[in-house]
Amino acid sequence: MLLAEADASAIPIVAVAAERFEAFSAAQPERVRAWLASTGFKPDAGSVAVVPDDTGKIARVILGLGRGDDPWVTGGLAKTLPRGLYALAEVVGPAPADFPSWAALAWALGGYGFSRYKSEPTPERAKLAWPEAANRAYVSFAVEAACLSRDLVNTPAADMLPDHLEQAARDLAGEHSASFTVTTGDELLRANYPMIHAVGRASSSAPRLLDLKWGRASAPKVTLVGKGVCFDTGGLDLKPASAMALMKKDMGGAATVLGLAHMIMAAKLPVRLRVLIPAVENSVAGNAFRPGDVLATRKGTTVEIGNTDAEGRLVLGDALTEAVGESPALLLDFATLTGAARTALGPELPALFTDDEDLATTFADSARATFDPLWRLPLWKPYRKMIESKVADMNNAGDSPFAGAITAALFLKEFVTPKDGAAPSWAHIDTFAWNVADRPGRPQGGEALAQRAAFAAIAAKFATPAGH
């Protein structure tokens, strides 16, 4: 966690906002003023001055807050400060709301490193003493959740195929005394999950549907569905090498959902949680599904395959149909679904799709409160014609080059609209699940984008969140 109990030997950190820096500097001893001037320190957000004492040891650290609105100012310190224990001693000027919790959260997330395959041990990181006013419970399970998701995404596919993902979900269920079942291989056909079976049957690791349940049966039902495509070759519509390089992260939706489930269970939110993960590898073999094939679905409709590389929406379709059958109060799915969403919004901003206006507002408020952004895109009904089929009920890809993220979301919407009765409150999050470059608190690699926002949204609907 890189967070420790307070100790009298901890090196103090003084956080200073730009608008107060001049007055702060003027009040310091001449030696400190000269040091800050000679090092060229400016109180920009995240900037650091390590101030020595007369013996050359670190006396304290001056941390810039900039305008006071950046929660990630401590996000690089675990890796950049000399190893040792530090403590947030003073905040001079405006800072983000609940800054003690944010200082701890950003510090811990920024110190994350994926070292499973490194022969040398990870360098020791600097630690932060728990700030006195920090919400320890929230910070702890939020960091655990993000690191779980990051580890799963960062693990190469050879060690994160459907059987490995099953074990990760099984371990999480055991940690929280949740029930766990799995439907594997040809059992999927007997249990009527034909699209999950079709997408994953060409892999040496059999396709499966993971099903975790937790909480009182009488509590409001919250169901999370995560795309678990553990590697995506594109199938017979094979991806080029450049597009395949990051496909170990195509189970990023499943990874995000497992971390989110950990947050919900650790916080003991008063909900009946269900997690459904269709875990497959979209591989190439003689029994792979083909362009032009028509697949049956759990819902009873049919899908023409316009492109085998649009496989995520297929496995999600069967899982969403199963989810809707229980009439949950809230249904969320996370998926690394489309390049079109990345073209529209870039890698840092997941796309949110929902036709529930209250849920959209809750998500927007939660995203702002947790500094975990996403952006709403429309479920534009006129584009439904782009995925029509002449031989089946619809096509999984269609032949239009336009609005790929929207048509994918409209495809999923078909499976959350029951034949009888009202559709549940549903949102689809199209995420990249990856940081393309290091940012404070968010190192390059797998990332649980919109995880904290989703937790806050769920807590806002069903309980008071722990901290945020």
PyMOL commands that set and color helices and strands:
alter all, ss='L'
color gray80, all
select helices_A, chain A and resi 18-26+30-38+77-80+99-110+136-154+157-159+162-175+187-190+194-200+241-244+247-267+312-324+339-345+357-370+381-387+404-413+451-462
alter helices_A, ss='H'
color red, helices_A
select strands_A, chain A and resi 3-4+11-17+48-52+58-66+85-92+127-129+179-184+208-214+221-226+228-232+272-282+294-296+302-304+330-335+351-353+375-376+394-395+425-430+434-435+445-446
alter strands_A, ss='S'
color yellow, strands_A
deselect
rebuild
show_as cartoon
